[in-house]
Every structure is written in structure tokens, then in C-alpha cells.
């Protein structure tokens, strides 16, 4: 689900094409990222009781490592994937305690700062999500 080398290359060479590909229904049919999002969604839908908390702890650990890393070593790609996972599960999280009360603070802490990010794809990606 994370931003990868192919994404980076396309972002640098043609940001307009990067955006277009991200919202192309035909591209979604063949996208490993879309398949991963569907897998996560189904896993939580069918086995959420056993897996949602574990998955959220995994995401929180990515956020923690990102926050603790120096600016030049921040794992931007992993954060991109973690935020995509949260976006994928947002409907479930809005309905589930204790996550529904934490979504706003997560946005404030982990999404809003990326609007000023020097990493352009993060700013773009999450401005569209909100």
C-alpha cells in the first residue's frame, strides 16, 4: 500500500500522470495497491474482532517511528501506506470505540502537517482524502 519506486519515478517525471493514474478506474483493476486496500477492508469486515486492534497497533507504530525519525530519515513511504490504510478503514473506524473518538486527533497530528510537507505526494494525497 506504500508509495514505491515506480510511484516516485512517475511523480518526479509527470505529476499530472501520477494524479490521473491514482483516479483511473481501469488502472484500479490492475493495481496491487487497490488489491491490498480491498484485502484490508475484507479482513476487517470479516474478522475485525480479532484483527482490527492488531492492525491499528501496526499503523500507530508506523506513525511513532515517523514522528521519532530525524527529518532526513522519515519513512514517508510507510506513512503514506499507513494513512491509506486508515482512509480505507475510515467508515469502520468512525463506528467503532475507541477509534471513533481518536480519528480527529489522528487527522490533526498525522494528516494536517503533511499539507506543508516538502514531500509533495503526501500533501497531494491527503488534501484529496480530506
Secondary structure as GFF3:
##gff-version 3
##sequence-region A 1 130
A	DSSP	alpha_helix	5	13	.	.	.	ID=ss1
A	DSSP	alpha_helix	15	22	.	.	.	ID=ss2
A	DSSP	alpha_helix	25	29	.	.	.	ID=ss3
A	DSSP	alpha_helix	32	68	.	.	.	ID=ss4
A	DSSP	three_ten_helix	71	73	.	.	.	ID=ss5
A	DSSP	alpha_helix	76	95	.	.	.	ID=ss6
A	DSSP	alpha_helix	99	106	.	.	.	ID=ss7
A	DSSP	pi_helix	107	111	.	.	.	ID=ss8
A	DSSP	three_ten_helix	112	116	.	.	.	ID=ss9
A	DSSP	alpha_helix	120	129	.	.	.	ID=ss10
###
